[in-house]
Each structure stands twice: as C-alpha cells, then as structure tokens.
C-alpha cells in the first residue's frame, strides 16, 4: 500500500519515491504526493520520473498511475514525483471553501441532502436534492464563509482511524468533519469566496464556488 505523503504534507510538490510495480502503462509507488480523484476533488497533474501522468485512480488503499505508452520505468527504479503546485493549491483552496459552504448549508437547512460535488481548478460546485431555490440563502452564506476566511483560523487534519485510512478536518469551535482530501493550514489561505446558484434539474439545486 502506498504511503500517502500528501496527507502528511499537502504543501509538498516534489518527492523521491520508488516504483513498486509496473503493468504496461500503469505504475504504483511506495510513497506519493500525487493525489488521485476522490471526494469530488480532481487528481493532481504532474510527472513520475519525468514521465507525464495521464490518469490517477484509487483502487482500495492503492493508487494507480497511468503513464504515456512507451515509458521506461520498471520496478525498483528511484524516481522524482512532481506535481503542478499552483493547480494543487487552487484545488486545496476551492476544496476547503466547499467544505465550509456545505457545513453552513447543513446548519441552515437541516435534512438537506448533498447529491454530488466537484472541485476543479477554476471553480467548484455542490449539488443538493432540494425543491426550493437556494438563491435567497446565498448572500448570508457568502458573508459567513468570507468571515471565517478573514479570521484566519487554524485548520487541523488527521486520522480518525489509521487502519482504515479514515481522516478528518477540524476548526476548533466550528466543526469536525470526515474528509480524505488535501487541506489548508489556515482559513485565511482560502481568499475571497463568491457563490452562485444554479438549477441543474427539477428538484435539484447547485451552488457554484469560486475563490480569488
């Protein structure tokens, strides 16, 4: 099972690792900083041993990295893993903005059901099963999120169950939430948050999230 260094230090953009296995264009590593799509957060972009990573996917506790055809890597090779840091940091900021929005929506509308989420480099979204417009909630929601960001609160992240790789983030006095993403150290890093309401279909509501 790969050691997920992106949890220990989500700000690390370069790491030496060893190729654990190779199957055609798919490789695994002994340790990694390269996040694979999970919980709505897109995979990192980058390279392993100077070979561009085409895709990254979770399989149980393992992460499979797909490289371009014809790569020269073999088991036991020492390689440098590098990620696009600017993109990762955008994803981290948008991810945590999403986390705050979701917690505040749950508080404002007990029982509302989240049915989807996606965090990309330019914007993020959360989809809800809800029969009324969320438009009226957005001004208050945006003010609350930005107030938390401006307070520059400490964000902690750790294991709740190491054997099952269950993790959480927490802000003292606000919330503790199960989540296996990559998290910021402080809320001030989020920046200014803007929200927009959309209607993706009957009985559904979407909140789009951007950070500046």
NUBA-990467 format. One record per residue (C-alpha): x, y, z; residue number from 1; chain. Coordinates in steps of 0.02 Angstrom, whole numbers, plus 50000, padded with zeros to 5 digits. Layout:
<nodes>
<node><px>X</px><py>Y</py><pz>Z</pz><pos>NUM</pos><unit>A</unit></node>
...
</nodes>
This chain:
<nodes>
<node><px>50000</px><py>50000</py><pz>50000</pz><pos>1</pos><unit>A</unit></node>
<node><px>50067</px><py>50170</py><pz>49950</pz><pos>2</pos><unit>A</unit></node>
<node><px>50117</px><py>50293</py><pz>50087</pz><pos>3</pos><unit>A</unit></node>
<node><px>50009</px><py>50447</py><pz>50056</pz><pos>4</pos><unit>A</unit></node>
<node><px>50130</px><py>50588</py><pz>50094</pz><pos>5</pos><unit>A</unit></node>
<node><px>50002</px><py>50714</py><pz>50027</pz><pos>6</pos><unit>A</unit></node>
<node><px>49912</px><py>50692</py><pz>50193</pz><pos>7</pos><unit>A</unit></node>
<node><px>50068</px><py>50720</py><pz>50298</pz><pos>8</pos><unit>A</unit></node>
<node><px>50120</px><py>50873</py><pz>50198</pz><pos>9</pos><unit>A</unit></node>
<node><px>49994</px><py>50935</py><pz>50067</pz><pos>10</pos><unit>A</unit></node>
<node><px>50112</px><py>51080</py><pz>50026</pz><pos>11</pos><unit>A</unit></node>
<node><px>50250</px><py>50965</py><pz>49960</pz><pos>12</pos><unit>A</unit></node>
<node><px>50267</px><py>50975</py><pz>49770</pz><pos>13</pos><unit>A</unit></node>
<node><px>50419</px><py>50863</py><pz>49741</pz><pos>14</pos><unit>A</unit></node>
<node><px>50462</px><py>50693</py><pz>49816</pz><pos>15</pos><unit>A</unit></node>
<node><px>50583</px><py>50550</py><pz>49787</pz><pos>16</pos><unit>A</unit></node>
<node><px>50499</px><py>50380</py><pz>49779</pz><pos>17</pos><unit>A</unit></node>
<node><px>50524</px><py>50202</py><pz>49717</pz><pos>18</pos><unit>A</unit></node>
<node><px>50422</px><py>50116</py><pz>49581</pz><pos>19</pos><unit>A</unit></node>
<node><px>50331</px><py>49974</py><pz>49670</pz><pos>20</pos><unit>A</unit></node>
<node><px>50251</px><py>49890</py><pz>49519</pz><pos>21</pos><unit>A</unit></node>
<node><px>50229</px><py>49909</py><pz>49332</pz><pos>22</pos><unit>A</unit></node>
<node><px>50089</px><py>49838</py><pz>49224</pz><pos>23</pos><unit>A</unit></node>
<node><px>50100</px><py>49906</py><pz>49046</pz><pos>24</pos><unit>A</unit></node>
<node><px>50064</px><py>50092</py><pz>49068</pz><pos>25</pos><unit>A</unit></node>
<node><px>50006</px><py>50077</py><pz>49249</pz><pos>26</pos><unit>A</unit></node>
<node><px>50128</px><py>50100</py><pz>49392</pz><pos>27</pos><unit>A</unit></node>
<node><px>50120</px><py>50107</py><pz>49581</pz><pos>28</pos><unit>A</unit></node>
<node><px>50238</px><py>50191</py><pz>49703</pz><pos>29</pos><unit>A</unit></node>
<node><px>50300</px><py>50157</py><pz>49879</pz><pos>30</pos><unit>A</unit></node>
<node><px>50257</px><py>50337</py><pz>49929</pz><pos>31</pos><unit>A</unit></node>
<node><px>50171</px><py>50481</py><pz>49842</pz><pos>32</pos><unit>A</unit></node>
<node><px>50119</px><py>50664</py><pz>49844</pz><pos>33</pos><unit>A</unit></node>
<node><px>50011</px><py>50641</py><pz>49688</pz><pos>34</pos><unit>A</unit></node>
<node><px>49827</px><py>50647</py><pz>49739</pz><pos>35</pos><unit>A</unit></node>
<node><px>49702</px><py>50540</py><pz>49644</pz><pos>36</pos><unit>A</unit></node>
<node><px>49522</px><py>50593</py><pz>49611</pz><pos>37</pos><unit>A</unit></node>
<node><px>49419</px><py>50568</py><pz>49767</pz><pos>38</pos><unit>A</unit></node>
<node><px>49277</px><py>50653</py><pz>49858</pz><pos>39</pos><unit>A</unit></node>
<node><px>49247</px><py>50765</py><pz>49709</pz><pos>40</pos><unit>A</unit></node>
<node><px>49424</px><py>50837</py><pz>49709</pz><pos>41</pos><unit>A</unit></node>
<node><px>49511</px><py>50815</py><pz>49542</pz><pos>42</pos><unit>A</unit></node>
<node><px>49677</px><py>50722</py><pz>49527</pz><pos>43</pos><unit>A</unit></node>
<node><px>49840</px><py>50817</py><pz>49529</pz><pos>44</pos><unit>A</unit></node>
<node><px>49936</px><py>50845</py><pz>49369</pz><pos>45</pos><unit>A</unit></node>
<node><px>50121</px><py>50808</py><pz>49357</pz><pos>46</pos><unit>A</unit></node>
<node><px>50252</px><py>50676</py><pz>49318</pz><pos>47</pos><unit>A</unit></node>
<node><px>50337</px><py>50521</py><pz>49386</pz><pos>48</pos><unit>A</unit></node>
<node><px>50518</px><py>50503</py><pz>49335</pz><pos>49</pos><unit>A</unit></node>
<node><px>50493</px><py>50640</py><pz>49204</pz><pos>50</pos><unit>A</unit></node>
<node><px>50351</px><py>50538</py><pz>49128</pz><pos>51</pos><unit>A</unit></node>
<node><px>50185</px><py>50633</py><pz>49121</pz><pos>52</pos><unit>A</unit></node>
<node><px>50044</px><py>50554</py><pz>49221</pz><pos>53</pos><unit>A</unit></node>
<node><px>49891</px><py>50532</py><pz>49109</pz><pos>54</pos><unit>A</unit></node>
<node><px>49773</px><py>50475</py><pz>49248</pz><pos>55</pos><unit>A</unit></node>
<node><px>49773</px><py>50432</py><pz>49433</pz><pos>56</pos><unit>A</unit></node>
<node><px>49642</px><py>50321</py><pz>49514</pz><pos>57</pos><unit>A</unit></node>
<node><px>49610</px><py>50246</py><pz>49684</pz><pos>58</pos><unit>A</unit></node>
<node><px>49591</px><py>50057</py><pz>49699</pz><pos>59</pos><unit>A</unit></node>
<node><px>49556</px><py>50018</py><pz>49881</pz><pos>60</pos><unit>A</unit></node>
<node><px>49702</px><py>50089</py><pz>49979</pz><pos>61</pos><unit>A</unit></node>
<node><px>49814</px><py>50088</py><pz>49824</pz><pos>62</pos><unit>A</unit></node>
<node><px>49836</px><py>50223</py><pz>49692</pz><pos>63</pos><unit>A</unit></node>
<node><px>49864</px><py>50175</py><pz>49510</pz><pos>64</pos><unit>A</unit></node>
<node><px>49956</px><py>50300</py><pz>49399</pz><pos>65</pos><unit>A</unit></node>
<node><px>49935</px><py>50283</py><pz>49212</pz><pos>66</pos><unit>A</unit></node>
<node><px>50082</px><py>50347</py><pz>49107</pz><pos>67</pos><unit>A</unit></node>
<node><px>50100</px><py>50378</py><pz>48922</pz><pos>68</pos><unit>A</unit></node>
<node><px>50139</px><py>50223</py><pz>48816</pz><pos>69</pos><unit>A</unit></node>
<node><px>50323</px><py>50182</py><pz>48796</pz><pos>70</pos><unit>A</unit></node>
<node><px>50381</px><py>50242</py><pz>48967</pz><pos>71</pos><unit>A</unit></node>
<node><px>50546</px><py>50166</py><pz>49027</pz><pos>72</pos><unit>A</unit></node>
<node><px>50504</px><py>50140</py><pz>49210</pz><pos>73</pos><unit>A</unit></node>
<node><px>50524</px><py>49972</py><pz>49298</pz><pos>74</pos><unit>A</unit></node>
<node><px>50501</px><py>49907</py><pz>49475</pz><pos>75</pos><unit>A</unit></node>
<node><px>50636</px><py>49965</py><pz>49594</pz><pos>76</pos><unit>A</unit></node>
<node><px>50677</px><py>50124</py><pz>49497</pz><pos>77</pos><unit>A</unit></node>
<node><px>50707</px><py>50278</py><pz>49604</pz><pos>78</pos><unit>A</unit></node>
<node><px>50607</px><py>50421</py><pz>49531</pz><pos>79</pos><unit>A</unit></node>
<node><px>50558</px><py>50600</py><pz>49568</pz><pos>80</pos><unit>A</unit></node>
<node><px>50372</px><py>50633</py><pz>49583</pz><pos>81</pos><unit>A</unit></node>
<node><px>50323</px><py>50812</py><pz>49541</pz><pos>82</pos><unit>A</unit></node>
<node><px>50153</px><py>50896</py><pz>49540</pz><pos>83</pos><unit>A</unit></node>
<node><px>50087</px><py>51059</py><pz>49470</pz><pos>84</pos><unit>A</unit></node>
<node><px>50090</px><py>51155</py><pz>49633</pz><pos>85</pos><unit>A</unit></node>
<node><px>49991</px><py>51307</py><pz>49576</pz><pos>86</pos><unit>A</unit></node>
<node><px>49849</px><py>51193</py><pz>49520</pz><pos>87</pos><unit>A</unit></node>
<node><px>49856</px><py>51091</py><pz>49682</pz><pos>88</pos><unit>A</unit></node>
<node><px>49847</px><py>51248</py><pz>49787</pz><pos>89</pos><unit>A</unit></node>
<node><px>49695</px><py>51310</py><pz>49690</pz><pos>90</pos><unit>A</unit></node>
<node><px>49611</px><py>51142</py><pz>49719</pz><pos>91</pos><unit>A</unit></node>
<node><px>49651</px><py>51149</py><pz>49905</pz><pos>92</pos><unit>A</unit></node>
<node><px>49578</px><py>51325</py><pz>49921</pz><pos>93</pos><unit>A</unit></node>
<node><px>49420</px><py>51280</py><pz>49824</pz><pos>94</pos><unit>A</unit></node>
<node><px>49404</px><py>51116</py><pz>49917</pz><pos>95</pos><unit>A</unit></node>
<node><px>49403</px><py>51199</py><pz>50086</pz><pos>96</pos><unit>A</unit></node>
<node><px>49285</px><py>51336</py><pz>50028</pz><pos>97</pos><unit>A</unit></node>
<node><px>49169</px><py>51193</py><pz>49977</pz><pos>98</pos><unit>A</unit></node>
<node><px>49187</px><py>51112</py><pz>50148</pz><pos>99</pos><unit>A</unit></node>
<node><px>49135</px><py>51273</py><pz>50236</pz><pos>100</pos><unit>A</unit></node>
<node><px>48989</px><py>51304</py><pz>50118</pz><pos>101</pos><unit>A</unit></node>
<node><px>48925</px><py>51127</py><pz>50144</pz><pos>102</pos><unit>A</unit></node>
<node><px>48935</px><py>51137</py><pz>50334</pz><pos>103</pos><unit>A</unit></node>
<node><px>48844</px><py>51304</py><pz>50335</pz><pos>104</pos><unit>A</unit></node>
<node><px>48707</px><py>51242</py><pz>50217</pz><pos>105</pos><unit>A</unit></node>
<node><px>48679</px><py>51091</py><pz>50330</pz><pos>106</pos><unit>A</unit></node>
<node><px>48658</px><py>51208</py><pz>50478</pz><pos>107</pos><unit>A</unit></node>
<node><px>48540</px><py>51325</py><pz>50386</pz><pos>108</pos><unit>A</unit></node>
<node><px>48435</px><py>51185</py><pz>50310</pz><pos>109</pos><unit>A</unit></node>
<node><px>48437</px><py>51029</py><pz>50422</pz><pos>110</pos><unit>A</unit></node>
<node><px>48397</px><py>50873</py><pz>50322</pz><pos>111</pos><unit>A</unit></node>
<node><px>48450</px><py>50941</py><pz>50152</pz><pos>112</pos><unit>A</unit></node>
<node><px>48537</px><py>50805</py><pz>50050</pz><pos>113</pos><unit>A</unit></node>
<node><px>48700</px><py>50828</py><pz>49956</pz><pos>114</pos><unit>A</unit></node>
<node><px>48696</px><py>50725</py><pz>49795</pz><pos>115</pos><unit>A</unit></node>
<node><px>48860</px><py>50775</py><pz>49713</pz><pos>116</pos><unit>A</unit></node>
<node><px>49013</px><py>50885</py><pz>49715</pz><pos>117</pos><unit>A</unit></node>
<node><px>49158</px><py>50927</py><pz>49601</pz><pos>118</pos><unit>A</unit></node>
<node><px>49315</px><py>51028</py><pz>49635</pz><pos>119</pos><unit>A</unit></node>
<node><px>49408</px><py>51085</py><pz>49480</pz><pos>120</pos><unit>A</unit></node>
<node><px>49545</px><py>51215</py><pz>49456</pz><pos>121</pos><unit>A</unit></node>
<node><px>49431</px><py>51359</py><pz>49406</pz><pos>122</pos><unit>A</unit></node>
<node><px>49279</px><py>51327</py><pz>49513</pz><pos>123</pos><unit>A</unit></node>
<node><px>49191</px><py>51202</py><pz>49623</pz><pos>124</pos><unit>A</unit></node>
<node><px>49010</px><py>51150</py><pz>49643</pz><pos>125</pos><unit>A</unit></node>
<node><px>48897</px><py>51062</py><pz>49766</pz><pos>126</pos><unit>A</unit></node>
<node><px>48732</px><py>50986</py><pz>49711</pz><pos>127</pos><unit>A</unit></node>
<node><px>48584</px><py>50961</py><pz>49827</pz><pos>128</pos><unit>A</unit></node>
<node><px>48418</px><py>50872</py><pz>49819</pz><pos>129</pos><unit>A</unit></node>
<node><px>48303</px><py>51018</py><pz>49861</pz><pos>130</pos><unit>A</unit></node>
<node><px>48138</px><py>51077</py><pz>49790</pz><pos>131</pos><unit>A</unit></node>
<node><px>48157</px><py>51263</py><pz>49828</pz><pos>132</pos><unit>A</unit></node>
<node><px>48282</px><py>51393</py><pz>49765</pz><pos>133</pos><unit>A</unit></node>
<node><px>48438</px><py>51418</py><pz>49870</pz><pos>134</pos><unit>A</unit></node>
<node><px>48460</px><py>51592</py><pz>49796</pz><pos>135</pos><unit>A</unit></node>
<node><px>48394</px><py>51681</py><pz>49950</pz><pos>136</pos><unit>A</unit></node>
<node><px>48519</px><py>51592</py><pz>50062</pz><pos>137</pos><unit>A</unit></node>
<node><px>48674</px><py>51640</py><pz>49961</pz><pos>138</pos><unit>A</unit></node>
<node><px>48708</px><py>51818</py><pz>50025</pz><pos>139</pos><unit>A</unit></node>
<node><px>48711</px><py>51760</py><pz>50207</pz><pos>140</pos><unit>A</unit></node>
<node><px>48808</px><py>51604</py><pz>50161</pz><pos>141</pos><unit>A</unit></node>
<node><px>48940</px><py>51703</py><pz>50066</pz><pos>142</pos><unit>A</unit></node>
<node><px>48958</px><py>51825</py><pz>50211</pz><pos>143</pos><unit>A</unit></node>
<node><px>48981</px><py>51682</py><pz>50334</pz><pos>144</pos><unit>A</unit></node>
<node><px>49112</px><py>51592</py><pz>50229</pz><pos>145</pos><unit>A</unit></node>
<node><px>49211</px><py>51751</py><pz>50200</pz><pos>146</pos><unit>A</unit></node>
<node><px>49203</px><py>51795</py><pz>50385</pz><pos>147</pos><unit>A</unit></node>
<node><px>49280</px><py>51626</py><pz>50428</pz><pos>148</pos><unit>A</unit></node>
<node><px>49415</px><py>51653</py><pz>50297</pz><pos>149</pos><unit>A</unit></node>
<node><px>49454</px><py>51827</py><pz>50364</pz><pos>150</pos><unit>A</unit></node>
<node><px>49475</px><py>51759</py><pz>50541</pz><pos>151</pos><unit>A</unit></node>
<node><px>49622</px><py>51654</py><pz>50477</pz><pos>152</pos><unit>A</unit></node>
<node><px>49578</px><py>51508</py><pz>50590</pz><pos>153</pos><unit>A</unit></node>
<node><px>49689</px><py>51356</py><pz>50612</pz><pos>154</pos><unit>A</unit></node>
<node><px>49633</px><py>51201</py><pz>50516</pz><pos>155</pos><unit>A</unit></node>
<node><px>49688</px><py>51033</py><pz>50586</pz><pos>156</pos><unit>A</unit></node>
<node><px>49684</px><py>50871</py><pz>50487</pz><pos>157</pos><unit>A</unit></node>
<node><px>49724</px><py>50696</py><pz>50550</pz><pos>158</pos><unit>A</unit></node>
<node><px>49672</px><py>50514</py><pz>50556</pz><pos>159</pos><unit>A</unit></node>
<node><px>49514</px><py>50462</py><pz>50644</pz><pos>160</pos><unit>A</unit></node>
<node><px>49554</px><py>50280</py><pz>50602</pz><pos>161</pos><unit>A</unit></node>
<node><px>49730</px><py>50249</py><pz>50532</pz><pos>162</pos><unit>A</unit></node>
<node><px>49700</px><py>50065</py><pz>50490</pz><pos>163</pos><unit>A</unit></node>
<node><px>49554</px><py>50111</py><pz>50376</pz><pos>164</pos><unit>A</unit></node>
<node><px>49636</px><py>50273</py><pz>50316</pz><pos>165</pos><unit>A</unit></node>
<node><px>49490</px><py>50375</py><pz>50382</pz><pos>166</pos><unit>A</unit></node>
<node><px>49531</px><py>50559</py><pz>50404</pz><pos>167</pos><unit>A</unit></node>
<node><px>49450</px><py>50721</py><pz>50459</pz><pos>168</pos><unit>A</unit></node>
<node><px>49474</px><py>50909</py><pz>50462</pz><pos>169</pos><unit>A</unit></node>
<node><px>49428</px><py>51018</py><pz>50608</pz><pos>170</pos><unit>A</unit></node>
<node><px>49417</px><py>51201</py><pz>50659</pz><pos>171</pos><unit>A</unit></node>
<node><px>49407</px><py>51225</py><pz>50847</pz><pos>172</pos><unit>A</unit></node>
<node><px>49238</px><py>51293</py><pz>50897</pz><pos>173</pos><unit>A</unit></node>
<node><px>49164</px><py>51267</py><pz>50724</pz><pos>174</pos><unit>A</unit></node>
<node><px>49161</px><py>51087</py><pz>50665</pz><pos>175</pos><unit>A</unit></node>
<node><px>49250</px><py>50920</py><pz>50641</pz><pos>176</pos><unit>A</unit></node>
<node><px>49211</px><py>50835</py><pz>50476</pz><pos>177</pos><unit>A</unit></node>
<node><px>49264</px><py>50667</py><pz>50399</pz><pos>178</pos><unit>A</unit></node>
<node><px>49365</px><py>50702</py><pz>50240</pz><pos>179</pos><unit>A</unit></node>
<node><px>49513</px><py>50624</py><pz>50150</pz><pos>180</pos><unit>A</unit></node>
<node><px>49560</px><py>50773</py><pz>50041</pz><pos>181</pos><unit>A</unit></node>
<node><px>49712</px><py>50887</py><pz>50048</pz><pos>182</pos><unit>A</unit></node>
<node><px>49683</px><py>51031</py><pz>50168</pz><pos>183</pos><unit>A</unit></node>
<node><px>49749</px><py>51205</py><pz>50201</pz><pos>184</pos><unit>A</unit></node>
<node><px>49834</px><py>51252</py><pz>50363</pz><pos>185</pos><unit>A</unit></node>
<node><px>49729</px><py>51408</py><pz>50393</pz><pos>186</pos><unit>A</unit></node>
<node><px>49563</px><py>51477</py><pz>50332</pz><pos>187</pos><unit>A</unit></node>
<node><px>49646</px><py>51640</py><pz>50278</pz><pos>188</pos><unit>A</unit></node>
<node><px>49725</px><py>51548</py><pz>50132</pz><pos>189</pos><unit>A</unit></node>
<node><px>49554</px><py>51524</py><pz>50051</pz><pos>190</pos><unit>A</unit></node>
<node><px>49544</px><py>51704</py><pz>49992</pz><pos>191</pos><unit>A</unit></node>
<node><px>49383</px><py>51793</py><pz>49943</pz><pos>192</pos><unit>A</unit></node>
<node><px>49240</px><py>51675</py><pz>49904</pz><pos>193</pos><unit>A</unit></node>
<node><px>49096</px><py>51707</py><pz>49783</pz><pos>194</pos><unit>A</unit></node>
<node><px>48943</px><py>51596</py><pz>49765</pz><pos>195</pos><unit>A</unit></node>
<node><px>48817</px><py>51572</py><pz>49625</pz><pos>196</pos><unit>A</unit></node>
<node><px>48656</px><py>51473</py><pz>49623</pz><pos>197</pos><unit>A</unit></node>
<node><px>48605</px><py>51362</py><pz>49477</pz><pos>198</pos><unit>A</unit></node>
<node><px>48464</px><py>51241</py><pz>49443</pz><pos>199</pos><unit>A</unit></node>
<node><px>48534</px><py>51083</py><pz>49362</pz><pos>200</pos><unit>A</unit></node>
<node><px>48364</px><py>50996</py><pz>49354</pz><pos>201</pos><unit>A</unit></node>
<node><px>48194</px><py>50976</py><pz>49434</pz><pos>202</pos><unit>A</unit></node>
<node><px>48207</px><py>50959</py><pz>49622</pz><pos>203</pos><unit>A</unit></node>
<node><px>48394</px><py>50997</py><pz>49619</pz><pos>204</pos><unit>A</unit></node>
<node><px>48496</px><py>51148</py><pz>49671</pz><pos>205</pos><unit>A</unit></node>
<node><px>48679</px><py>51188</py><pz>49637</pz><pos>206</pos><unit>A</unit></node>
<node><px>48797</px><py>51309</py><pz>49722</pz><pos>207</pos><unit>A</unit></node>
<node><px>48949</px><py>51358</py><pz>49620</pz><pos>208</pos><unit>A</unit></node>
<node><px>49102</px><py>51418</py><pz>49715</pz><pos>209</pos><unit>A</unit></node>
<node><px>49248</px><py>51525</py><pz>49658</pz><pos>210</pos><unit>A</unit></node>
<node><px>49397</px><py>51596</py><pz>49752</pz><pos>211</pos><unit>A</unit></node>
<node><px>49501</px><py>51749</py><pz>49714</pz><pos>212</pos><unit>A</unit></node>
</nodes>
